[in-house]
Every structure is written in C-alpha cells, then in structure tokens.
Amino acid sequence: MDFKSYITGFVDGEGCFSVSFTKRSKLNTGIEVRPSFSVSQKKFSLDLLKKIHEYFTCGAIRYSKSDGVYKYEVRSLSDITLYIIPHFQKYPLLTAKSKDFDLFVQICQMMTANLHRNHEYLAKIIDLAYQMNCSGKRKYQRKDLLKLL
C-alpha cells in the first residue's frame, strides 16, 4: 500500500473534519465560520504526524494540553481546498467518516463562494455542520446560532 492510501486509512480512524463557529459582533452575520481538518496522536506517533504534515505541505502540528495529544491541523480554507479535499476525493474514505467529509466539502465550497457572509446561506452551513461529528462537543447549540441570524 502506498503512503497516500495509508493516510486516508489512518484519517478514517484517527482524523476529523469539522466546522466550528465563533460569535463575532464585527462581522455582518455575527458569526465566524472555521473549517478544520485534524489528526491527533500521542507523542509516540509524532513522527507519523510530521510525515503527514510534510505530505500535505500545509497546516501545523501543535500540542493540546487538554487532550494530552499532538494535533496536526489545517484551518486555512485555501489550504483545505487546495490540498486536503483533493487528496480525499482521489483516495476516498471508507467509513462513516465519508459522510462528514462530503458535508465538509459542501461547506468549504460555499465558503469559497463567500456564501457564509449571507444570513440565508450561513443558516444552511450551520445546518450542514451540525449533521457532522454527532458525538463531538460544540460550544454553541445550533438553535442559539440560528437565533443570531
């Protein structure tokens, strides 16, 4: 198996595609949208995270004190669109995580078209994001974000 396929398999088990929201009163919509791709590992697998980082040529590795893990993360929309999405379109995920990826792609495409700056489309982005990572923790409930629009 080549490394590119290995990355997909590894991300299928250990990776995360997510979209978070932050209240920002200076923005027209009052909400900032932040897509993220990440892979977390304990220190003994740090070399693997470095190889993944080197392969994608973007993002950064940081230590998360709260989780006690190292996290390779890409948060730049342009890097996600240029490097991350094309990889997983060419080397598809095989688990239920593929549904999260498909939603993630839709959201990133909407953001690339600047639709997240429009209240109506932002509501759709929020709806899509809250269908992802059902077991994940969220700072805001969906209904609270939609009230801001």
Secondary structure, 3 states (H helix, E strand, C coil): CCHHHHHHHHHHHHEEEEEEEEECCCCCCCEEEEEEEEEEECHHHHHHHHHHHHHHCCCEEEEECCCCEEEEEECCHHHHHHHHHHHHHHCCCCCCHHHHHHHHHHHHHHHHCCHHHCHHHHHHHHHHHCCCCCCCCCCCCHHHHHHHC
